[in-house]
Amino acid sequence: MRTVYLPLEEKNKQGKFYTEFQTPDGLPLGEGIIYVGPDEHLKYPKYDWTKGVWVEDKDSIIEYMKTELESLKARLDKLEA
């Protein structure tokens, strides 16, 4: 068995830009299947078809940073009160 990845344009229900599948070795697969998974250091990996590599999704990083900022502001407000 091997793991393959189907890159997506939008996040799936798990919040990922790809779906992971287990397939039997030697099974021929169609176009759009990636055989190399995203780097484990990427927080929000998304496949860039023009570069042929997994990249960090900038929009997801921005949303994450906004959420973290709001959380830190709320904690700071509690400490100041």
Rosetta constraint file for C-alpha pairs under 8 A:
AtomPair CA 1 CA 22 HARMONIC 6.20 0.50
AtomPair CA 1 CA 23 HARMONIC 5.40 0.50
AtomPair CA 1 CA 24 HARMONIC 4.37 0.50
AtomPair CA 1 CA 25 HARMONIC 5.17 0.50
AtomPair CA 2 CA 22 HARMONIC 5.52 0.50
AtomPair CA 2 CA 23 HARMONIC 5.41 0.50
AtomPair CA 2 CA 24 HARMONIC 6.24 0.50
AtomPair CA 2 CA 25 HARMONIC 6.04 0.50
AtomPair CA 3 CA 20 HARMONIC 6.77 0.50
AtomPair CA 3 CA 21 HARMONIC 5.60 0.50
AtomPair CA 3 CA 22 HARMONIC 4.61 0.50
AtomPair CA 3 CA 23 HARMONIC 6.32 0.50
AtomPair CA 3 CA 35 HARMONIC 7.09 0.50
AtomPair CA 4 CA 20 HARMONIC 5.90 0.50
AtomPair CA 4 CA 21 HARMONIC 5.36 0.50
AtomPair CA 4 CA 22 HARMONIC 6.41 0.50
AtomPair CA 4 CA 23 HARMONIC 7.16 0.50
AtomPair CA 4 CA 33 HARMONIC 6.59 0.50
AtomPair CA 4 CA 34 HARMONIC 5.84 0.50
AtomPair CA 4 CA 35 HARMONIC 4.88 0.50
AtomPair CA 4 CA 36 HARMONIC 7.06 0.50
AtomPair CA 4 CA 37 HARMONIC 7.29 0.50
AtomPair CA 5 CA 18 HARMONIC 6.32 0.50
AtomPair CA 5 CA 19 HARMONIC 5.70 0.50
AtomPair CA 5 CA 20 HARMONIC 4.68 0.50
AtomPair CA 5 CA 21 HARMONIC 6.26 0.50
AtomPair CA 5 CA 33 HARMONIC 5.73 0.50
AtomPair CA 5 CA 34 HARMONIC 4.99 0.50
AtomPair CA 5 CA 35 HARMONIC 6.32 0.50
AtomPair CA 5 CA 36 HARMONIC 7.47 0.50
AtomPair CA 5 CA 37 HARMONIC 6.57 0.50
AtomPair CA 6 CA 18 HARMONIC 5.36 0.50
AtomPair CA 6 CA 19 HARMONIC 5.16 0.50
AtomPair CA 6 CA 20 HARMONIC 6.49 0.50
AtomPair CA 6 CA 21 HARMONIC 7.93 0.50
AtomPair CA 6 CA 32 HARMONIC 6.47 0.50
AtomPair CA 6 CA 33 HARMONIC 5.09 0.50
AtomPair CA 6 CA 34 HARMONIC 6.28 0.50
AtomPair CA 7 CA 17 HARMONIC 6.03 0.50
AtomPair CA 7 CA 18 HARMONIC 4.23 0.50
AtomPair CA 7 CA 19 HARMONIC 6.58 0.50
AtomPair CA 7 CA 32 HARMONIC 7.30 0.50
AtomPair CA 7 CA 33 HARMONIC 7.33 0.50
AtomPair CA 7 CA 34 HARMONIC 7.45 0.50
AtomPair CA 7 CA 46 HARMONIC 7.16 0.50
AtomPair CA 7 CA 47 HARMONIC 6.02 0.50
AtomPair CA 8 CA 12 HARMONIC 7.77 0.50
AtomPair CA 8 CA 17 HARMONIC 4.95 0.50
AtomPair CA 8 CA 18 HARMONIC 5.04 0.50
AtomPair CA 8 CA 19 HARMONIC 7.45 0.50
AtomPair CA 8 CA 46 HARMONIC 7.82 0.50
AtomPair CA 8 CA 47 HARMONIC 7.94 0.50
AtomPair CA 9 CA 17 HARMONIC 6.46 0.50
AtomPair CA 10 CA 17 HARMONIC 5.91 0.50
AtomPair CA 11 CA 15 HARMONIC 5.04 0.50
AtomPair CA 11 CA 16 HARMONIC 4.90 0.50
AtomPair CA 11 CA 17 HARMONIC 4.60 0.50
AtomPair CA 11 CA 18 HARMONIC 7.39 0.50
AtomPair CA 12 CA 16 HARMONIC 5.50 0.50
AtomPair CA 12 CA 17 HARMONIC 6.37 0.50
AtomPair CA 12 CA 18 HARMONIC 7.29 0.50
AtomPair CA 12 CA 19 HARMONIC 7.76 0.50
AtomPair CA 16 CA 44 HARMONIC 7.14 0.50
AtomPair CA 16 CA 45 HARMONIC 7.51 0.50
AtomPair CA 16 CA 46 HARMONIC 7.98 0.50
AtomPair CA 17 CA 44 HARMONIC 7.79 0.50
AtomPair CA 17 CA 45 HARMONIC 6.76 0.50
AtomPair CA 17 CA 46 HARMONIC 5.40 0.50
AtomPair CA 17 CA 47 HARMONIC 7.69 0.50
AtomPair CA 18 CA 46 HARMONIC 7.24 0.50
AtomPair CA 23 CA 27 HARMONIC 6.98 0.50
AtomPair CA 29 CA 33 HARMONIC 7.01 0.50
AtomPair CA 37 CA 54 HARMONIC 7.98 0.50
AtomPair CA 38 CA 42 HARMONIC 7.21 0.50
AtomPair CA 38 CA 45 HARMONIC 6.20 0.50
AtomPair CA 38 CA 46 HARMONIC 7.92 0.50
AtomPair CA 38 CA 54 HARMONIC 5.57 0.50
AtomPair CA 39 CA 45 HARMONIC 7.73 0.50
AtomPair CA 39 CA 54 HARMONIC 7.29 0.50
AtomPair CA 42 CA 55 HARMONIC 7.40 0.50
AtomPair CA 42 CA 56 HARMONIC 5.94 0.50
AtomPair CA 43 CA 56 HARMONIC 6.97 0.50
AtomPair CA 44 CA 56 HARMONIC 5.41 0.50
AtomPair CA 44 CA 57 HARMONIC 5.55 0.50
AtomPair CA 44 CA 60 HARMONIC 6.57 0.50
AtomPair CA 44 CA 61 HARMONIC 7.16 0.50
AtomPair CA 45 CA 54 HARMONIC 5.99 0.50
AtomPair CA 45 CA 55 HARMONIC 5.51 0.50
AtomPair CA 45 CA 56 HARMONIC 4.82 0.50
AtomPair CA 45 CA 57 HARMONIC 6.02 0.50
AtomPair CA 46 CA 54 HARMONIC 5.51 0.50
AtomPair CA 46 CA 55 HARMONIC 5.42 0.50
AtomPair CA 46 CA 56 HARMONIC 6.06 0.50
AtomPair CA 46 CA 57 HARMONIC 5.77 0.50
AtomPair CA 47 CA 52 HARMONIC 7.24 0.50
AtomPair CA 47 CA 53 HARMONIC 5.89 0.50
AtomPair CA 47 CA 54 HARMONIC 4.33 0.50
AtomPair CA 47 CA 55 HARMONIC 6.06 0.50
AtomPair CA 48 CA 52 HARMONIC 5.68 0.50
AtomPair CA 48 CA 53 HARMONIC 5.56 0.50
AtomPair CA 48 CA 54 HARMONIC 5.89 0.50
AtomPair CA 48 CA 55 HARMONIC 6.41 0.50
AtomPair CA 49 CA 53 HARMONIC 7.06 0.50
AtomPair CA 56 CA 61 HARMONIC 7.82 0.50
AtomPair CA 57 CA 61 HARMONIC 6.48 0.50
AtomPair CA 58 CA 62 HARMONIC 6.20 0.50
AtomPair CA 59 CA 63 HARMONIC 6.27 0.50
AtomPair CA 60 CA 64 HARMONIC 6.09 0.50
AtomPair CA 61 CA 65 HARMONIC 6.10 0.50
AtomPair CA 62 CA 66 HARMONIC 6.17 0.50
AtomPair CA 63 CA 67 HARMONIC 6.25 0.50
AtomPair CA 64 CA 68 HARMONIC 6.17 0.50
AtomPair CA 65 CA 69 HARMONIC 6.02 0.50
AtomPair CA 66 CA 70 HARMONIC 6.24 0.50
AtomPair CA 67 CA 71 HARMONIC 6.21 0.50
AtomPair CA 68 CA 72 HARMONIC 6.14 0.50
AtomPair CA 69 CA 73 HARMONIC 6.10 0.50
AtomPair CA 70 CA 74 HARMONIC 6.20 0.50
AtomPair CA 71 CA 75 HARMONIC 6.30 0.50
AtomPair CA 72 CA 76 HARMONIC 6.09 0.50
AtomPair CA 73 CA 77 HARMONIC 6.12 0.50
AtomPair CA 74 CA 78 HARMONIC 6.34 0.50
AtomPair CA 75 CA 79 HARMONIC 6.36 0.50
AtomPair CA 76 CA 80 HARMONIC 6.19 0.50
AtomPair CA 77 CA 81 HARMONIC 6.20 0.50
